[in-house]
Amino acid sequence: AAPNPKIRSIIYQMSSELIALRQTLRDGSYSQSILHYIWHPIVPDLVDLRLEVVYWLRQTAMPLRPGDDIDETELLAIAEQVQGRLTDESLLYSKAVVSGESALSPANDIVRFQFAFSLIAHFAVLADEFHTLVREYEMSLPERTNRFDWWGRLRRYLAECKEYWIHWWHLPFWAFGNMTLRQRLVHPLRLSLSITLFALPLIAWAQGEP
């Protein structure tokens, strides 16, 4: 579970980006003109961005070691670079359409392609923010700041004691578990009968001795 609301919110946003990306990619293939003039020239930049995102997400999953500082990622710069390449290649494609070198792709394909790339770039931005928030949270922990949270430890201890005694109070006094009334009474009745039968001869013997 996420340790605080900010990290939880970023996780939800990243999940939403991936769901939206999957949905728009499933809506159909793109035209050959878009693939030729925009997609293929941008593939190397997109691969670099993907590798950086995977690398920093894996780094974020590894806890900080003593003495480590928060590393700055290059995700924002690479995401901006991908967006710039998308703009440049889109302009070249528009010029090719105007000059008659390429056919005009359907508007739906162009919109879906631009939307998909905006999701990819924004996911990289969210990954950078996620990395920073996780590292800031780790740096704020008592073991990182050399502070002992006496009040927090005391509250957790009292809460655990309260939970234990409430649980103990609701347990039956002579047995554990979900037992029927007959099962709960068998043991104390048998114990009482055994004590009585053992005590009667002792009492009789004591009365008979001077």
Secondary structure, 3 states (H helix, E strand, C coil): CCCCHHHHHHHHHHHHHHHHHHHHHHCCCCCHHHHHHHHHHHHHHHHHHHHHHHHHHHHHHCCCCCCCCCCCCCHHHHHHHHHHHHHHHHHHHHHHHHHCCCCCCCHHHHHHHHHHHHHHHHHHHHHHHHHHHHHHHHHCCHHHHCCCCHHHHHHHHHHHHHHHHHHHHHCCCCCCCCCCHHHHHHHHHHHHHHHHHHHHHHHHHHHHCC
